[in-house]
Amino acid sequence: MNPIEKIIISGDLFRFKNNANLEPFNYVRIIRYFQLLKYQLEKASGRPVEIWNTTAEEVCSDFYDLLGIKVKDQFDWVKIYDLKDIPQNIVEWYGEHIKNSLVIYNEPSKTVKKIHNILGVPYIDMMPHPIRYLDDHLFAVSTNDKEIFEYFNSREKKDFDDFYIQAQLIKTQLASPIKNLIPNSALLVGQTEIDKSLIVDGKLKSLNNYYDQIEALQDEHDHIYFTPHPYVSDYKIYNCLRSIKNCSIVKYNTYNLLSQSEIVSIAGISSSSIYEGRFFGKKSIFFQKNYDCMVESPEFSEKYFFTLGKDEILQPAFWGPIFGNN
């Protein structure tokens, strides 16, 4: 690891909200992460902790203009999320901001991660953990630094008893029986229309792109239930689903559906609920898996995310070993 002179809190600066003003999507979230972690990191490291946040105007003039892109909406972010060939002037521009730093991000783009690797600058990618039903707020973290990776690996709880126990509580206390469900059924889950996990080769994927995989669910299941994402009102997949035999649309709470014995599998593109299905005793079927977490013996990889609890990351003692302070 190169000498760390400071710590930077940032996020995906290049994503916009879908509005006429091109508001930064992560502006407020970056501020919250900075407020959450600044004290602990300063105490643990003895180094200054800075925030890198910016306006849409600055991002457009400093980043998109260098790429020759006149930004119109958030779909331009989709195009640059995972650049195959990153121009040297972009690498140099970004490098001026992050040199001699450890950068802790809220969900950086793959392009940003590539720039870090080109420059040899360590980062930590921190995002909400895919297990969302616990009392504790969990984070999933990954890194491009092998020493930090091994440290996270030494801290991670491998048995995940709490995940199973809380799922059992939901199944026994909170879930209501759903009448007339067909045994041996698959639950197909919808997702929001724009999300980093849906980007492949600069384009957004949707369930329509995985029609063959949806149709194949019929081979092992007697019925398919599709539950739409609560924030999406108009699914183009509806027309496709009508052509699939033994498929119907339901709008129950996902945890209630996962608690039903008739549901034996949960499938989708990359929804967090597919990860959760494992702890409800369901088979998890990913049509596209962008990252890994919760395996027994992970090998060093930027795609692997560790499970960290809120109580861990809020303690300066947790961060100390990363900076050589035990």
PESUL-V373430 format. One record per helix or strand of 3 or more residues. SS is the DSSP state (a for helix, b for strand). FROM is the first residue (numbers start at 1). TO is the last residue. If there is no record, write none. Layout:
ss->SS from->FROM to->TO
ss->SS from->FROM to->TO
This chain:
ss->b from->6 to->11
ss->a from->27 to->45
ss->b from->48 to->51
ss->a from->56 to->64
ss->a from->75 to->80
ss->a from->88 to->98
ss->b from->101 to->106
ss->a from->110 to->119
ss->b from->123 to->128
ss->b from->138 to->143
ss->a from->146 to->155
ss->a from->161 to->174
ss->b from->185 to->189
ss->a from->196 to->198
ss->a from->207 to->219
ss->b from->223 to->227
ss->a from->237 to->241
ss->b from->247 to->250
ss->a from->254 to->258
ss->b from->263 to->268
ss->a from->272 to->280
ss->b from->283 to->286
ss->b from->304 to->309
ss->a from->310 to->313
ss->a from->316 to->323
